[in-house]
């Protein structure tokens, strides 16, 4: 008889967090925008997958499987843009590299979800509802560009889901990319 998973049901997203100097520069911009625009401070991240709803144990296993399929890769950021959407109010676009697209596809496969089309990778800088002119002014205040890059070295399962306030988002699990594969060769 199989094991019955009685762990709690979680609603979550899979993130890659910026690292190193890029993280510091992004945090400077998010702090400045939060002060000027009045929105919540955004924890810098690039979402690979949103809308997960499964048990905590299943999510942890799937995240581990995802991490084992990916090797570290570089994420390059560039143009600051905006949209009339609370979570995309102001963001910096990420270059759609082969590795990043493959990571997004692997996340959807690992969690057995159909990928949304098209994938427009980004790191949000400001959450809020602003008029177009204010969004443009805030984007211009940043210089309109944030050319930084960072090495994606881990994936995280975060309780970022509808109904969970931004201030309550927490990392539930994290796995280093290709950690299992590297351990197997040691």
C-alpha positions as CSV (number, residue, x, y, z in Angstrom):
1,X,0.0,0.0,0.0
2,X,1.4,3.5,-1.0
3,X,2.2,6.3,1.4
4,X,-0.6,8.9,1.9
5,X,0.7,12.5,1.9
6,X,-1.1,14.2,4.7
7,X,1.1,17.4,4.7
8,X,-0.6,20.7,4.4
9,X,-1.8,22.1,1.0
10,X,0.3,25.0,-0.1
11,X,-0.3,27.6,-2.8
12,X,3.1,28.9,-4.1
13,X,5.4,30.1,-6.8
14,X,8.9,29.1,-8.0
15,X,11.4,31.9,-7.9
16,X,15.0,32.6,-8.8
17,X,16.5,35.3,-6.7
18,X,19.1,37.7,-7.9
19,X,22.5,37.4,-6.2
20,X,25.6,39.4,-5.6
21,X,26.1,42.9,-6.8
22,X,22.9,42.7,-8.9
23,X,20.8,42.0,-5.8
24,X,22.3,45.1,-4.1
25,X,21.6,47.4,-7.2
26,X,18.0,46.0,-7.6
27,X,17.3,46.5,-3.9
28,X,18.4,50.2,-4.1
29,X,16.0,50.8,-7.0
30,X,13.1,48.9,-5.3
31,X,13.7,50.9,-2.0
32,X,13.7,54.2,-3.9
33,X,10.6,53.4,-5.9
34,X,8.8,52.2,-2.8
35,X,9.5,55.4,-1.0
36,X,8.5,57.6,-4.0
37,X,5.5,55.6,-5.1
38,X,4.2,54.4,-1.7
39,X,4.0,50.7,-2.6
40,X,5.3,47.7,-0.6
41,X,9.0,46.9,-0.7
42,X,9.4,44.2,-3.3
43,X,11.8,41.3,-2.6
44,X,13.7,40.9,-5.9
45,X,12.9,37.7,-7.8
46,X,12.2,36.3,-11.2
47,X,9.1,34.0,-11.3
48,X,9.5,30.8,-13.2
49,X,6.1,29.4,-12.2
50,X,3.1,30.7,-10.3
51,X,-0.2,29.1,-9.4
52,X,1.1,26.0,-7.7
53,X,-1.4,24.2,-5.5
54,X,-0.3,20.9,-4.0
55,X,0.8,19.4,-0.7
56,X,3.9,20.8,1.0
57,X,5.7,17.4,0.7
58,X,4.9,17.1,-3.0
59,X,6.0,20.6,-3.7
60,X,9.3,20.0,-1.9
61,X,10.0,16.9,-3.9
62,X,9.1,18.6,-7.2
63,X,11.3,21.6,-6.4
64,X,14.2,19.2,-5.6
65,X,13.6,17.4,-8.9
66,X,13.6,20.7,-10.8
67,X,16.9,21.9,-9.2
68,X,18.5,18.6,-10.1
69,X,17.6,19.2,-13.8
70,X,19.1,22.7,-14.0
71,X,22.7,23.9,-14.0
72,X,23.6,27.5,-12.9
73,X,23.1,30.1,-15.6
74,X,23.4,33.8,-16.1
75,X,20.4,36.1,-16.0
76,X,20.8,39.5,-17.7
77,X,18.5,42.4,-16.9
78,X,18.1,45.6,-18.9
79,X,15.2,47.9,-19.8
80,X,12.8,49.1,-17.1
81,X,9.2,49.0,-18.3
82,X,5.7,49.3,-16.8
83,X,2.2,47.9,-17.1
84,X,-1.2,48.6,-15.7
85,X,-1.0,45.5,-13.5
86,X,-0.4,45.6,-9.7
87,X,2.4,43.0,-9.8
88,X,3.9,44.4,-13.0
89,X,3.6,48.1,-12.3
90,X,7.3,48.7,-12.8
91,X,9.8,45.9,-13.7
92,X,13.1,45.3,-15.3
93,X,13.1,42.9,-18.3
94,X,15.3,39.8,-18.3
95,X,16.9,38.6,-21.5
96,X,15.0,35.6,-22.8
97,X,18.0,33.3,-23.0
98,X,17.9,29.6,-24.0
99,X,18.8,28.6,-20.4
100,X,16.1,30.8,-18.8
101,X,13.4,29.6,-21.2
102,X,14.5,26.0,-20.5
103,X,14.3,26.7,-16.7
104,X,10.8,28.0,-17.0
105,X,9.8,25.0,-19.1
106,X,11.4,22.6,-16.7
107,X,9.6,24.2,-13.8
108,X,6.2,23.7,-15.5
109,X,7.2,20.1,-16.3
110,X,8.4,19.4,-12.8
111,X,5.1,20.7,-11.3
112,X,3.0,19.1,-14.0
113,X,1.6,22.4,-15.2
114,X,1.1,23.7,-18.7
115,X,3.3,26.6,-19.5
116,X,1.7,30.0,-20.1
117,X,2.5,31.6,-23.4
118,X,4.5,33.7,-24.0
119,X,7.2,33.8,-21.2
120,X,8.2,37.4,-20.6
121,X,10.8,37.1,-17.8
122,X,11.2,40.1,-15.5
123,X,12.1,41.2,-12.0
124,X,9.5,43.4,-10.5
125,X,10.7,46.7,-9.0
126,X,7.4,48.2,-7.7
127,X,4.0,46.8,-6.9
128,X,1.0,49.1,-7.1
129,X,-1.7,50.8,-9.1
130,X,-0.5,54.0,-10.6
131,X,-1.6,56.1,-13.6
132,X,0.5,55.8,-16.7
133,X,2.2,59.2,-16.3
134,X,3.3,58.4,-12.7
135,X,4.6,55.0,-13.9
136,X,6.6,56.7,-16.7
137,X,8.0,59.3,-14.2
138,X,9.1,56.6,-11.8
139,X,10.7,54.6,-14.6
140,X,12.5,57.7,-15.8
141,X,13.7,58.4,-12.3
142,X,15.5,55.1,-12.4
143,X,17.2,56.0,-15.7
144,X,15.0,53.7,-17.6
145,X,17.5,50.9,-17.5
146,X,19.1,48.5,-15.0
147,X,21.8,46.6,-16.8
148,X,23.0,44.0,-14.3
149,X,23.4,40.3,-14.5
150,X,23.5,37.6,-11.9
151,X,24.1,33.9,-11.7
152,X,21.0,31.8,-11.0
153,X,22.2,29.2,-8.5
154,X,19.0,28.0,-6.8
155,X,15.3,27.7,-7.1
156,X,12.9,28.6,-4.3
157,X,9.4,27.7,-3.4
158,X,7.7,30.8,-2.0
159,X,4.2,31.2,-0.6
160,X,3.5,34.0,-3.1
161,X,-0.1,33.3,-4.1
162,X,-3.4,35.1,-4.2
163,X,-4.7,35.9,-0.8
164,X,-1.2,36.1,0.8
165,X,-0.1,39.7,1.4
166,X,3.2,40.6,-0.1
167,X,4.6,41.3,3.4
168,X,3.8,37.7,4.4
169,X,5.6,36.0,1.5
170,X,8.2,33.5,2.8
171,X,10.6,31.0,1.3
172,X,9.3,27.5,2.1
173,X,12.0,25.5,0.4
174,X,15.2,26.1,-1.6
175,X,17.5,23.9,-3.7
176,X,20.7,24.7,-5.3
177,X,20.8,24.1,-9.0
178,X,22.4,20.8,-10.0
179,X,23.3,20.2,-6.3
180,X,22.3,16.5,-6.5
181,X,24.3,15.9,-9.7
182,X,27.3,17.7,-8.2
183,X,27.1,15.6,-5.1
184,X,26.9,12.4,-7.2
185,X,30.2,13.2,-8.8
186,X,32.0,13.9,-5.5
